[in-house]
């Protein structure tokens, strides 16, 4: 029987909107795998890619977070669950 953490990990997934965004920005994730199926290398590569993208494209000159930044934040939230 799966423990509580394993059940939660299997329930965590990206929304369709997040997957479309990841594809649009050429992130190293094509939506074919569940988050729980990513290898450690795939997981960390995606996490680093999103963090870098956020820093470059997600923050306006006045330090406000734009739409791309908000999407990056939502993806980071999913990855951290």
Secondary structure, DSSP 8 states (H G I E B T S, - for coil): ---HHHHHHHH----HHHHHHHHHTT-S--SSS-GGGS-HHHHHHHHHHHHHHHHHHSB-TTS-B-HHHHHHHHHHHHHH-
